[in-house]
């Protein structure tokens, strides 16, 4: 599945590898509203790598069977803190 990154995903300077690690090793997920009509979106909360206790949030829009766009990556906010555990 190809991964597309929007410019807004780079706004906070978190490397793409860290975002992918957080998605693959998420401690919590939650469906959310997609900014792309006809797509579904999911919030992933996880560590950016195995050697840290901090969390990041990543929001991914998908459209089956193969489209995936990451449009939000930032340090964990209070809005999704409940997904970190």
N, C-alpha and C positions, 0 to 999 in steps of 0.2 A: 504494500500500500504506500503510494507516494505521500510524503508529508509536505504541506505548504505552510510557510511561515509568513504572517503579515508583518508589516513594519511596527505595528503596535505590540507585537510579541517581544520586540527587542527594546522597548521603551525603558525598562529597568536594568538593562545590561546583564541579564542572566543568560549564560551560555546555553545554546540549544541542547548540548549534551546533558546539562543539568536538568533541563525541562523534561527530556526524554527519560532520564533516570527517575524523576519524580512520578511520571506517568506509569512507568513499568513497576515501580515499587510503592505505589500510593498507599497511604494509611487510611484514606477515605475518599469516596467519590460521591457526587451528587448531580443529578440531571439539572440543567438550567436552561434558560431561554437562549436560543441561538440568535446571533445578529445576522445570520445568513438565511433568508427565507427558504423553507423546504428542507433545512438541515436540522439535525439534533445536536445538542451541545451537552458536554459533561465537564464538571469541575473535578480536577484531581488535586489532592493535597498530599505532599510527600517531601522527603528530604531530597536536596539536590544531588547528594552523593552520600556514600556510606560513612564518611568520617565527620559527620556534623549532627548536631541536635536541632538545627534550625529547619524551618519548613518553607516551602514555596507553594503557590497555587498556580495551576495551569488550566486554562479553559480551551477545550478542543471541540471544534465543530466537525461532524461527520455526515457523510451522505453515502449510504451503501451503494455499491459494494466496495468501493475503493477510495473515496475521497476523504481526506483528513486535512483540516486546516487548524493550526495552532495560532490563536489570535490574542491570547492574554497570558503573560508570565510575569509574576511579581512575588516579592516576599509575602508571606502569609498575612492576610488582613483579618480584622475581627469578624468580617462577614462570613468567612469559612473556617474560622478557628475551631469550630465544633467538629470538623472532619479530621483534625489532628489528634491522634491518640496512640 
